[in-house]
């Protein structure tokens, strides 16, 4: 097996990580392997048994530099001074055939110094959830970490439900740098390490950035673009802590995430989000809050802090306007308007209000708008007809709508169905979901577009730790 590692993070000071190998497992078995992504990364595998050994952590590939990264973070608004990779090991980096450098990380690979009394493992359900949802997000054109492999460990792990089958996810990201990576050094007052990290992040992700404030501006833009894309597909991250906010502007750490069925601005699925901090409609504001924490950290290295505070404040305060513009662009495209005006904001908001009061399915309503079937989503069809007449006056583009509104998303009940089958040894549902989600704008499996019945509704999702 050949992985063309070319590692840069491992060359940073030892304070940034702890070097360690993954903890071996009993009987690794490769459940899923992403051949398209492997080809992009230049990975060659010969024997599937050897690949399972590598992706489970039993064998360390040549030129890997395994380590657990250090970071801190605000979790539900409360600062934790040290978090870090508690159940993950970064094997190393590769530069793909597209010229982009990416991390290859094993998630669920055993305990590290940052495990905080956890077992460092993952069970099969969250591993397959992240595999399916992250690959679906990629197919939707939304920046995201990706899944290279899912490997069963042949061991049980213990959670509240009892003994569950263990698994390891091989995750690929443009990097695993987080807002929390900056916070840990800023809060410790380790300015030289903060400067080193800032330079590394600019060189790796934003080479046009020359100063810490340039980096802040670039990350704010990337996060604004990301979150407005989430909103446009009804995605709820569920745990937007600063340790889950990627400097690269990717969706990272799919824990209690979910896609909405019936639309509601305050929809929450995460079992740990008791106050609705990360509800669907709260996500833009939380993105701004997270960037304010990044700004606070970056400022600590500046010589003229008063000037830095003024500049950083202006950058963060500009972000709501970026989010509003991105929201309008994305949602206008969903109703077929390529060049929206501010007046279109009300047209979109009126539709969302109708959807919320009528319990309309988010994905199916937008997908059906060019047809008469859209009317069936609404109990108050007269109100929808009034809106529809106003919308038609804007002469919407049907091709734009079909290219923007997915026919299929990874619905919660289908994810749970897939996990239950996989636990029983049947990977058919997993393969079916992945196949359909690979072309989300094409209707290849109509049954997967069906919203859940009352008995199938998934009221809460869990992080799996």
Secondary structure, 3 states (H helix, E strand, C coil): CECCECCCHHHCCHHHEEECCCCCCCCCEEEEECHHHHHHHCCECCCHHHHHHHHHCCCCCCCCCCEEECCCEEECCEEECCCCCCCEEEEEEEECCCCCEEEEEEECECCCCCCCCCCCEEEHHHHHHHHHHHHHHHHCCCCECEEEEEEEEEEEEEECCEEEEEEEEEEEECCCCEHHHHHHHHHHCCHHHHHHHHHHHHHHHCCCCCCHHHHHHHHHHHHHHHHHHHHHCCEECCCCCHHHCECCCCECCCCCCEECCECCCCCCCECCCCCCCCCHHHHHHHHHHHHHHHHHHHHCCCCCHHHHHHHHHHHHHCHHHHHHHHHHHHHHHHCCCCCCCCHHHHHHHHHHHHHHHHCCEHHHHHHHCCCHHHHHHCCCHHHHHHHHHHHHCCCCCHHHHHHHCCCCCCCHHHHHHHHHHHHCCCCHHHHHHHHHHCCCCCCCCHHHHCCCCHHHCCCCECCCC
